Amino acid sequence: MMSYLSVPRSVLLSGAFLSAFILSAAAQQSAEPPAAAQQPTTPPAAQPPAAGAPPPAGTAASPTLPPGSPLIGRPAGNDAAAKLAPIAPPPIPAAPDKLPTAKLKVPAGFNIEVYAAGVANARSLALGDKGTVFVGSRLVDKVHAIVNKDGRREVKVLASGLYRPNGVAFKDGTLYIAELSRISKIENVEDNLDNPPKPTVIFDKLPKDEAHGWKFIAIGPDNKLYAPVGQPGNNVLNDDEHGLIRRMNLDGSGAEVIVRGVRHTVGFDWHPETKQLYFTDNGRDWMSEDVPEDELNRITKVGEHFGAPFCLQGNIVDPEFGWGKSCSEYTAPVGLLGPHSAALGMRFYTGNMFPKAYKSAAIIARHGSWNRSRKVGGDVVIAKLNKDGTMRSLEPFITGFLEDNKYIGRPVDVLQMKDGSLLVSDDYNGAVYRVTYGKQKTAGKS
């Protein structure tokens, strides 16, 4: 049975606020900033090149594009490439009866339903001890909470006035929120959902670059908070503050870089048995429509370098920055996830609801390509691993978000619930879906 929730009128009308900046927003790789959100420092405007100076490398499309623009590097004079640009979602969340659930396909025995609608720009997910689902966003200034009240689900605005609050993580009653350049926390958050305090900043030394500036965060088995910083552009030689994953204590102290060569990860999790960190990583744009592929990577030791921007997908030397380099110098991915598929959130499945074949498999949300004539991704896939930790297979799990080469939804993150069911966020429709297994009414069973 489809489950709907009561959506406050203020949430549905938040489209007026969202549409103020969403039309210029991109898909997962967009570098356009939202308007009127709080941020200590605004990145400087692009400066035109000096008279007579050649355009920087990779700027064939236009030398006046702002720094980090996803269109930098788009081939000039190519009609097919000229049609490709980041995809803006609709300006307001879809109503529950307009969501594409009936068109989504899941394996036999699985069921998919609406968990919550009206969650503007729903992105990263985190689960509280009392069952609250926290939802970050990239294009609006809010973090939402989905709560169960009197047998119904209700969407609440937990925090507002934030800047790209994409990342959320929960531990021991405290919610951690990652914005563009800082990380904050709200203590005892589930006890104060109706009157939450303002977030308290614990770390504010993150770069302010718009390109790949939104963060995914998570808390590891070592009780430390992990936060990445992507490259500040499509394909650039970054400094020591970019292209990395760092970890810190839960009060923001003791921050240290653990790996480099990461172009842009928006999802990671720890293997339930080996406790090794696996992360998705998005490959560069504009090299071709078919390469490089996005990556599934595994950290085996502190100090590893995963190749970006010198080596792509573990076996292609970058044509701009790979001169004199060899892919053998870097840690290769354990699996490839499709060209420009925008592989984002991932979680290892540890529940008991799904069949045994899903145990310890990685469930990955692929947001979907934008700079590819024939779109790929826009689905949720299952990555099953070999005993040595490499990827054995990549199998479809939820399909149907891509219809006639156009998106009707775009999955971002996945989250396992305590009962073993799975939540999937969709920033295109502003919704969260729930996947279960068993004798229930199915929607779009394949």
Order of alpha helices (4+ residues) and beta strands (2+ residues): alpha-alpha-alpha-beta-beta-beta-beta-beta-beta-beta-beta-beta-beta-beta-beta-beta-beta-beta-beta-beta-beta-beta-beta-beta-beta-beta-beta-beta-beta-beta-beta
